[in-house]
Amino acid sequence: MLTKLQFSLSVTLLFACGFLYQFTLKPSCLICYLPSYKSHQGLEALLGRGRSIVFLETSERMEPTPLVSCAVESAAKVYPEQPVLLLMKGLNNSMQLPPNSTSPALSLLSAIDNVFLFPLDMKSLFEDTPLFSWYTQINSSIERFWLHISSDASRLAFIWKYGGVYMDTDVISIRPIPEDNFLAAQKSRFSSNGVFGFLPHHPFLWQCMENFVENYNPNIWGHQGPELMTRLLRVWCKLRDFQEVSDLKCLNFSFLHPQRFYPISFRAWRRYYEVWDTEPSFNNSYALHLWNHMNQEGKAVVRGSNTLVEHLYRKHCPKTYRDLLQGPEGSVTREQSPGNK
C-alpha cells in the first residue's frame, strides 16, 4: 500500500514539474510577467495612488523596442512613488498575451515595482468625451495616419479623465517635472503634444477634444496633435517669445520653455547619435525627446559606441542598457512607433 502511494505521489510530482517547466517556457498571459502583488491591482486603483506617468502603444506591437523600454524605465526611475503605465492596444481585455510571446522588454518592465501594463481599449476610453461619436463613426482602414491620430486622441482622453503626465515613447526622463498643469514648447509660440500634464477634467483638454472633432483633417500630418495643441494655446494665452530659460504662465497652466524637453531641435536630431567632445549637462531639462519619428535611416543605439544616446541609456535606463542593447556586431534594430514623434 505504501509503495503504491509513493508511486502515485511520484507521478503527480513529475506531472507538476513538467507543467511548471512548460509554463516558464511559454508565458501566455500578462500575469506571467507581473509579480503577484501587481496582478491584482486594477487601473482605477492605481490611478488613485497619485499622478501617473502614461505611455501609449496604439499599434498591435507586443515587443517594445529598447527605446520604448528606456523611456518607461527612466520615468519609473525619476518618479519612484508614482505609477508608470504602458497601455498597449495589443493586449486584449482579458490581458492575454500571444501564446508564443517571450518578450524580454515586457519581462524587464513588468519587474519594475511601479511599472504597470494594461490593455488600451479606445472605445471605452473615449466614452463620455467628445471623441466617442467621432471614434464610433470613423473608418480607420482608410486613414493614412491612423496610428498617430488614434494616439493623439487617446492621450487627450486619458489625461482629461484621469490626470497625470503623458509622454511619447521616445522621451527619456532625467528629473521630475515640477508642474501639475503644463504644455511643452517645441519652439517659441508652438506647442508639442509629445509631453503634457494636467489634473483631471481640465477644461483645456476638453476644448482640445472638441476641436479635434470639429476641425478633423486626417490628411495633414500633426493637425490633430501639436497643431491642435497650438491652436488652442493661442485661444487661451497671449503668447510671446521666451526670455532666457523662463517658462510662461497662461491662466491656470504653464507653457514650458523648449529647453525643458527639446534642447536638441528636430532638425538636429542626429546629434543624439553622435560622439560629443563634451557631453551636455541638460541642467535646464526635465526629459529629452529623441525625435524617433525623424530617424527614418534607422540609426541604432549601440553599446560601446560612446554616442550621446548611449550615455543617456547607461545613466537613465540602466536595466535596458544592460539587458536589451547589443554591441556593434549585433546592433539593435529600430522599429517605428506611433508614440515616437
C-alpha positions in Angstrom: 0.0 0.0 0.0 2.8 2.4 0.9 4.6 1.5 -2.3 1.5 2.4 -4.4 1.1 5.7 -2.5 4.7 6.6 -3.1 4.4 5.7 -6.8 1.3 7.9 -7.1 2.9 10.8 -5.4 6.0 10.5 -7.7 3.8 10.5 -10.9 1.9 13.5 -9.6 5.2 15.4 -8.8 6.5 14.6 -12.3 3.4 16.0 -14.0 3.6 19.1 -11.8 7.2 19.7 -12.6 6.5 19.2 -16.3 3.7 21.7 -16.2 5.8 24.3 -14.4 8.6 23.8 -16.9 6.3 24.3 -19.9 4.7 27.3 -18.1 8.0 29.0 -17.7 9.0 28.4 -21.3 5.8 29.8 -22.8 4.3 32.6 -20.8 0.7 33.1 -22.1 -0.7 35.9 -20.0 0.2 39.3 -18.6 0.1 37.8 -15.1 3.1 35.7 -16.1 5.1 38.9 -16.4 3.7 40.6 -13.2 4.7 39.9 -9.6 1.7 38.6 -7.7 1.3 41.8 -5.7 0.8 43.7 -9.0 -1.5 41.3 -10.8 -4.5 42.2 -8.6 -4.2 46.0 -9.0 -6.7 47.5 -11.4 -6.3 50.6 -13.4 -8.7 52.7 -11.3 -7.0 51.7 -8.1 -3.6 52.6 -9.5 -4.8 56.0 -10.7 -5.9 56.7 -7.2 -2.3 56.4 -5.9 -1.3 59.8 -7.3 -0.3 61.5 -10.6 0.5 58.8 -13.1 3.0 58.8 -16.0 1.4 57.4 -19.1 2.8 55.9 -22.3 0.7 54.5 -25.1 1.2 51.9 -27.8 -1.6 52.2 -30.4 -0.3 49.6 -32.8 -0.7 45.8 -32.2 3.0 45.5 -31.5 3.7 43.3 -28.4 7.5 43.7 -28.4 8.6 47.1 -27.1 11.8 48.4 -28.7 14.8 49.3 -26.5 13.8 53.0 -26.9 10.3 52.3 -25.5 11.8 50.3 -22.7 14.3 53.1 -21.9 11.5 55.7 -21.9 9.4 53.7 -19.5 12.3 52.6 -17.2 13.7 56.2 -17.0 10.2 57.5 -15.9 9.9 54.8 -13.3 13.4 55.8 -12.0 12.6 59.5 -11.8 9.1 59.0 -10.3 9.6 56.0 -7.9 6.4 56.9 -5.9 4.1 57.3 -8.9 2.6 54.6 -11.1 4.1 54.4 -14.6 1.6 53.0 -17.1 2.2 51.4 -20.5 -1.2 51.0 -22.2 -0.9 48.6 -25.2 -3.6 48.0 -27.8 -2.2 44.6 -28.5 -3.3 43.4 -25.0 -6.9 42.4 -25.0 -9.3 43.0 -22.1 -8.6 39.6 -20.7 -5.0 40.7 -20.6 -3.9 37.7 -22.7 -0.6 37.8 -24.5 0.0 35.7 -27.6 0.9 32.1 -26.6 4.4 32.4 -28.2 5.2 35.7 -26.6 8.6 35.8 -24.8 9.2 39.5 -24.8 12.4 40.4 -22.9 11.3 44.1 -22.8 7.9 43.3 -21.2 9.6 41.0 -18.7 12.1 43.7 -17.8 9.5 46.5 -17.4 6.9 44.5 -15.5 9.6 43.5 -13.0 9.9 47.2 -12.0 7.9 47.9 -8.9 6.0 51.0 -10.2 5.5 50.0 -13.9 2.2 48.5 -14.9 1.0 47.2 -18.3 -2.7 47.5 -19.2 -4.8 47.0 -22.4 -5.7 50.1 -24.4 -9.4 49.9 -25.1 -10.1 53.1 -27.1 -13.9 52.7 -27.3 -14.1 52.5 -23.5 -11.6 55.3 -23.1 -13.5 57.7 -25.4 -16.8 57.2 -23.7 -18.2 60.4 -22.0 -15.9 62.6 -24.1 -16.4 64.5 -27.4 -14.3 61.9 -29.1 -16.7 59.0 -28.7 -19.1 59.8 -31.6 -16.1 60.5 -33.9 -14.4 57.2 -33.0 -17.6 55.1 -33.5 -18.2 56.6 -37.0 -14.6 56.7 -38.4 -13.4 54.2 -40.9 -9.8 53.7 -39.6 -8.8 51.4 -42.5 -8.7 54.4 -44.9 -7.0 56.8 -42.6 -3.4 57.4 -43.8 -2.0 58.4 -40.3 -4.4 56.3 -38.2 -1.8 55.0 -35.7 -0.7 58.6 -34.9 -4.2 60.1 -35.0 -5.6 57.5 -32.6 -2.6 58.1 -30.3 -3.3 61.8 -30.4 -6.9 61.2 -29.4 -6.1 58.6 -26.7 -3.7 60.8 -24.9 -6.1 63.7 -24.7 -8.9 61.4 -23.4 -6.8 59.6 -20.8 -5.2 62.7 -19.3 -8.6 64.5 -19.3 -10.3 61.6 -17.5 -7.6 60.6 -15.0 -5.0 63.4 -15.0 -1.2 62.8 -14.9 1.6 63.3 -17.4 1.6 61.9 -20.9 4.9 61.1 -22.6 5.8 59.8 -26.0 7.7 56.5 -26.0 10.9 58.2 -27.2 11.1 60.6 -24.2 13.9 59.8 -21.7 13.2 61.3 -18.2 16.1 62.8 -16.4 14.5 64.7 -13.4 11.0 65.4 -12.1 8.6 67.9 -13.7 7.6 70.4 -11.0 4.3 71.3 -12.7 0.8 69.8 -12.4 -0.7 71.6 -15.4 1.6 72.3 -18.4 2.2 72.2 -22.1 5.7 71.8 -23.5 7.0 74.2 -26.1 8.7 72.6 -29.1 9.8 76.1 -30.2 8.8 79.6 -29.4 5.0 80.0 -29.7 4.5 76.4 -30.8 3.4 73.6 -28.5 4.2 69.9 -28.8 1.9 67.1 -27.7 4.7 64.7 -27.0 4.7 65.6 -23.3 2.0 67.4 -21.4 0.4 67.1 -18.0 -2.9 68.2 -16.3 -5.0 67.4 -13.3 -8.2 65.5 -14.1 -11.1 67.2 -16.1 -9.1 70.3 -17.0 -11.2 72.4 -19.4 -8.3 73.0 -21.8 -8.2 69.3 -22.7 -12.0 69.2 -23.1 -11.8 72.0 -25.6 -8.9 70.2 -27.3 -11.1 67.1 -27.8 -14.0 69.3 -29.1 -11.6 71.0 -31.6 -10.2 67.6 -32.6 -13.7 66.6 -33.8 -14.9 69.9 -35.2 -11.7 70.6 -37.2 -10.8 67.0 -38.1 -8.4 66.7 -41.0 -6.6 63.4 -41.2 -4.6 64.3 -44.3 -2.4 66.9 -42.7 0.4 65.5 -40.5 0.2 66.8 -36.9 -3.1 68.6 -37.5 -4.7 66.5 -34.7 -1.6 66.7 -32.5 0.9 69.5 -32.0 -1.0 71.8 -34.4 -4.2 71.2 -32.4 -2.5 72.0 -29.1 -1.0 75.2 -30.6 -4.4 76.3 -31.9 -6.0 76.0 -28.5 -3.0 77.5 -26.8 -3.4 80.7 -28.9 -7.0 80.9 -27.8 -6.2 80.5 -24.1 -2.9 82.5 -23.9 -1.4 85.7 -25.2 1.8 84.1 -26.5 5.1 85.9 -26.6 8.7 84.8 -27.1 10.5 83.1 -24.2 13.0 85.2 -22.3 16.2 83.2 -21.4 15.1 79.9 -19.9 11.9 81.1 -18.2 8.6 79.4 -18.6 5.4 81.3 -19.5 2.3 81.3 -17.3 -1.1 81.0 -19.0 -4.2 81.3 -16.8 -4.0 78.1 -14.7 -1.3 76.2 -16.6 2.3 76.7 -17.7 3.9 76.8 -21.1 7.3 75.3 -20.6 10.5 76.5 -22.4 11.8 74.4 -25.3 14.9 73.6 -23.2 12.7 71.5 -20.8 12.1 68.7 -23.3 13.6 69.8 -26.6 17.1 71.1 -26.0 18.1 69.4 -29.3 15.7 70.5 -32.0 14.1 68.1 -34.6 16.5 69.4 -37.3 19.5 68.4 -35.2 18.1 65.0 -34.0 21.2 63.2 -35.4 23.2 64.8 -32.6 21.9 62.3 -30.2 23.6 59.6 -32.2 27.0 61.3 -32.4 30.0 61.4 -30.2 30.4 64.6 -28.3 33.7 66.1 -27.1 31.9 67.4 -24.0 28.7 65.8 -23.0 25.9 68.4 -22.4 24.6 68.7 -18.9 20.9 69.3 -19.8 20.6 71.1 -16.5 17.5 73.0 -17.7 15.7 69.9 -18.9 13.2 67.6 -17.3 13.3 65.0 -20.1 14.7 64.6 -23.6 12.6 63.9 -26.7 14.7 61.9 -29.1 12.7 62.6 -32.3 12.4 58.9 -33.2 10.0 59.7 -36.0 12.8 61.6 -37.8 15.0 58.6 -37.6 14.0 57.1 -41.0 17.5 56.0 -41.7 17.3 53.6 -38.8 20.1 54.8 -36.5 20.5 52.4 -33.6 21.7 52.7 -30.1 24.9 50.6 -29.9 26.7 49.5 -26.7 30.2 50.8 -26.7 29.6 53.5 -29.4 30.3 56.4 -27.0 27.5 58.4 -28.5 25.4 60.8 -26.5 22.3 58.4 -26.7 24.4 55.5 -25.4 25.4 57.6 -22.4 21.8 58.5 -21.8 20.7 54.9 -21.8 23.5 53.9 -19.4 22.7 56.6 -17.0 18.9 56.9 -17.1 17.7 53.3 -18.1 20.5 51.0 -16.8 18.4 47.8 -16.9 17.5 48.4 -20.6 21.1 49.2 -21.3 22.3 46.0 -19.6 19.7 43.6 -21.0 18.5 44.9 -24.4 21.3 46.7 -26.1 23.8 44.9 -28.2 27.3 45.8 -29.4 28.4 46.7 -32.9 28.3 43.1 -34.1 24.6 42.9 -33.4 23.1 46.4 -33.3 19.6 46.9 -32.1 17.0 47.1 -34.9 14.9 50.2 -34.7 11.1 50.0 -35.3 8.8 52.9 -35.8 6.2 53.5 -33.1 3.2 55.9 -33.2 4.2 57.2 -29.8 7.6 58.3 -31.2 7.1 61.8 -32.6 
